[in-house]
Amino acid sequence: MRLVDSHCHLQTPPFTDDLDEVVGAARAAGVERILVPGVDVATSEEALAVVDRYPWMDAAVGIHPHVAAQAGTAERARIATLAADPCVVAIGETGLDYDRGFSPREAQLDNLRWHLALAAETGKPAILHCRSKAGERDAQDDLIREVRSAGLDDGAARAAFGDRPPAVLHSVSGPVDYVVAALAMGLAVSVSGLAFRKGEEPTAEAVALVPADAILVETDSPYLAPPGAPRRRNAPAWVAVTARWVAERRGEDPDPLGEVLVRAYDRAFRPPARP
């Protein structure tokens, strides 16, 4: 089965000692595309270093909502500079996290708005993290409102992004109508090992509604291990578990779905042609 990992933090310390082996295992499992996103300036720079080491991968640069309150003008300026690199195919990881709330909500919203504007300016989709506390949906509702307010679903934005989605719901989590609203704005949806956890049952229903050109899978390595993967460190090879679960929920055979995943990844991120 052909596979993609649309969100994988290979630049983080858990992979420092054996990155070549981890990447080799992913390739052996069928993974053909990997997107390495940053969560602050340092990890965004390190994401580009990983892509330089493995030119078939792609990078994203951005500031995570957890550290939104610590990012100032200098950090944003550096992210904007990095975003111009042709190896950077998306803006983020950014978004809203009202669950842990490591940054005040207003700081998170301001950070998100800045990233959405950068995405529109560069024509590179925003990678959106979104979490509410258990049983709540305020982060999801705020995210949809902010994407709409940023105009990412209007004609001007469509011209900027071309055929690409203006944003991707990374590691999708939330009620079905939230996913439906995102799809109506042209966003892509990425499924991770989070879908297997208690309380995430709506994802099983939502995943069947996602058009073929907008469905992605990811590991969010080293986090969110699916069943069977080591809890201490998820890795891109384990995206196969999630991909087969997605195929089952969509009533599709895994091999044809693999073709769909690769096409959807290329549509969303259009990997630059590199030697």
C-alpha positions in Angstrom: 0.0 0.0 0.0 1.3 3.4 -0.9 1.4 5.7 2.2 2.0 9.3 3.2 2.7 10.8 6.6 1.3 14.4 6.4 2.5 15.4 9.8 5.6 13.9 11.5 8.1 15.7 13.9 11.2 13.9 12.8 13.4 16.8 14.0 12.6 16.2 17.7 14.9 14.6 20.2 13.3 11.1 20.2 14.7 10.6 16.7 18.2 12.1 17.2 20.1 8.8 17.6 18.5 6.7 14.9 16.8 8.9 12.3 18.2 7.0 9.3 16.8 3.7 10.7 13.4 5.3 11.4 13.3 6.8 7.9 14.4 3.5 6.4 11.6 1.6 8.2 9.1 4.1 6.9 10.2 3.6 3.3 10.1 -0.1 3.8 6.5 0.2 5.0 5.5 2.1 1.9 5.7 5.7 3.0 6.5 7.9 0.0 5.7 11.4 1.4 6.5 12.9 4.8 5.8 16.5 5.9 7.9 17.7 8.8 6.3 20.7 10.6 7.8 23.1 13.0 6.2 24.3 16.2 8.5 27.3 16.9 11.5 29.0 15.2 14.0 26.4 16.3 12.0 23.4 15.2 11.1 25.1 12.0 14.7 25.6 11.2 15.4 22.0 12.2 12.6 20.8 9.9 14.4 22.4 7.0 17.6 20.6 8.0 15.8 17.3 8.0 14.4 18.0 4.5 17.9 19.0 3.3 19.0 15.6 4.6 16.1 13.7 2.9 15.2 15.7 -0.1 12.0 13.7 -0.8 10.4 15.1 2.3 8.7 18.5 2.8 8.7 21.1 5.5 6.3 23.4 7.2 7.2 26.4 9.5 5.1 28.0 12.2 4.4 28.6 15.9 2.2 26.2 17.9 -0.6 27.6 20.0 1.2 26.2 23.1 3.9 28.8 22.7 1.9 31.6 21.1 2.4 33.9 24.1 6.2 33.5 23.9 6.4 34.4 20.2 7.0 38.1 19.4 7.8 40.2 16.4 11.3 38.7 15.9 10.0 35.1 15.9 7.2 35.9 13.4 9.7 37.7 11.1 11.9 34.6 11.2 9.0 32.3 10.4 8.0 34.6 7.5 11.5 34.4 6.1 11.7 30.6 6.4 8.3 30.4 4.7 9.8 31.7 1.5 12.0 28.6 1.2 10.9 26.4 -1.7 11.2 23.3 0.6 8.5 24.9 2.8 5.1 23.7 1.4 2.8 24.8 4.3 2.5 27.2 7.2 2.3 25.7 10.7 1.8 23.9 12.9 -0.5 26.6 14.3 -4.1 26.7 15.6 -6.0 26.6 18.9 -5.6 24.5 22.0 -8.2 25.2 24.7 -7.6 21.9 26.3 -4.1 22.4 27.8 -4.3 26.2 27.5 -0.5 26.8 27.8 -1.0 30.2 26.2 -4.0 32.6 26.9 -6.8 32.3 24.3 -6.3 35.8 23.0 -2.6 35.1 22.3 -3.6 31.9 20.5 -6.2 33.7 18.4 -3.7 36.4 17.5 -1.1 33.8 16.6 -3.6 31.9 14.5 -4.7 35.1 12.6 -1.1 35.9 11.8 -0.5 32.5 10.4 -3.7 32.5 8.3 -2.6 35.8 6.8 0.8 34.4 6.0 -0.8 31.3 4.4 -2.9 33.6 2.2 0.2 35.7 1.3 2.3 32.7 0.4 -0.4 30.5 -1.1 0.8 27.7 1.2 -1.9 25.9 3.3 -2.0 26.4 7.0 -1.6 23.3 9.2 -4.2 23.6 11.9 -4.1 22.0 15.4 -7.4 22.2 17.2 -8.3 20.9 20.7 -11.1 21.6 23.1 -11.6 20.2 26.6 -13.5 16.9 26.7 -17.1 17.3 25.9 -16.6 20.9 24.6 -16.2 22.4 21.1 -15.3 26.0 21.6 -11.9 25.7 20.0 -13.4 24.1 16.9 -16.1 26.8 16.6 -13.5 29.5 17.0 -11.2 27.9 14.4 -14.0 27.7 11.8 -14.9 31.4 12.5 -11.3 32.5 12.2 -10.7 30.7 8.9 -13.8 32.2 7.5 -12.9 35.7 8.9 -9.5 35.4 7.2 -11.3 34.9 3.9 -9.5 31.7 3.1 -12.7 30.3 1.6 -13.4 33.3 -0.7 -12.5 33.8 -4.4 -9.4 35.8 -3.7 -8.0 33.0 -1.5 -8.9 30.4 -4.0 -6.9 32.3 -6.6 -3.9 32.4 -4.2 -4.0 28.7 -3.4 -5.0 27.5 -6.8 -6.1 23.9 -6.5 -4.5 23.5 -3.1 -6.7 23.5 0.1 -6.2 26.7 2.1 -5.6 24.7 5.2 -5.5 21.2 6.7 -7.2 20.0 9.8 -4.2 18.2 11.4 -5.0 15.2 13.5 -8.6 15.9 13.2 -10.7 15.9 16.3 -14.2 17.3 17.0 -17.8 16.9 16.1 -18.9 15.8 12.6 -20.5 19.2 11.7 -17.1 20.8 12.5 -15.5 18.7 9.8 -18.4 19.3 7.4 -17.9 23.1 7.9 -14.2 22.8 7.2 -14.8 20.7 4.0 -17.3 23.3 2.8 -14.5 25.9 2.9 -12.2 23.6 0.9 -10.0 22.4 3.8 -8.3 19.0 3.8 -8.6 16.6 6.7 -5.8 14.5 8.2 -6.4 11.5 10.4 -3.9 10.4 13.1 -3.7 7.8 15.8 -5.8 10.1 17.9 -8.8 8.6 16.1 -8.5 5.4 18.1 -8.9 7.0 21.5 -12.0 7.0 23.6 -14.0 10.2 23.0 -12.9 10.5 19.4 -15.7 8.4 17.9 -17.0 11.2 15.7 -13.9 10.9 13.5 -15.0 7.5 12.4 -18.2 9.0 11.0 -16.5 12.1 9.6 -13.8 10.3 7.8 -16.3 8.7 5.5 -17.5 12.1 4.4 -14.2 13.5 3.3 -13.7 13.8 -0.5 -11.0 11.7 -2.0 -8.9 14.7 -2.9 -9.0 16.0 0.7 -8.2 12.9 2.8 -4.8 12.6 4.4 -3.2 10.4 7.1 -0.4 11.1 9.6 1.3 9.9 12.7 2.1 13.2 14.5 5.2 11.2 15.5 6.6 10.9 18.1 3.1 11.3 19.6 -0.4 9.7 19.1 0.7 6.1 18.6 -2.0 4.0 17.0 -2.8 0.5 18.3 0.3 -1.7 18.1 2.8 1.1 18.0 5.2 1.7 20.8 3.6 4.2 23.3 7.0 5.7 24.1 7.7 6.8 20.5 5.4 6.7 17.5 7.2 6.6 14.1 6.1 7.2 10.5 6.0 3.5 9.6 3.0 3.1 11.9 0.9 5.4 9.6 -0.1 2.1 7.9 -2.3 1.2 10.9 -4.2 4.5 10.6 -4.4 4.3 6.8 -6.0 0.8 6.9 -8.5 2.0 9.5 -9.4 4.9 7.2 -9.9 2.5 4.3 -12.2 0.3 6.5 -14.3 3.2 7.6 -14.6 4.5 4.1 -15.5 1.0 2.8 -12.5 1.0 0.4 -9.7 -1.5 -0.3 -6.4 -0.4 1.2 -4.4 -0.4 -2.0 -6.6 1.9 -4.0 -6.9 4.2 -1.0 -3.1 4.4 -1.0 -3.2 5.9 -4.4 -5.8 8.4 -3.2 -3.7 9.4 -0.3 -0.6 10.1 -2.4 -2.7 12.2 -4.9 -4.3 14.1 -2.0 -0.9 14.8 -0.5 0.4 16.1 -3.8 -2.6 18.2 -4.3 -2.3 19.8 -0.9 1.4 20.3 -0.7 2.8 19.9 -4.3 6.3 18.8 -3.3 8.9 20.9 -5.1 10.9 19.1 -7.7 14.3 18.5 -6.2 17.2 16.3 -7.2 
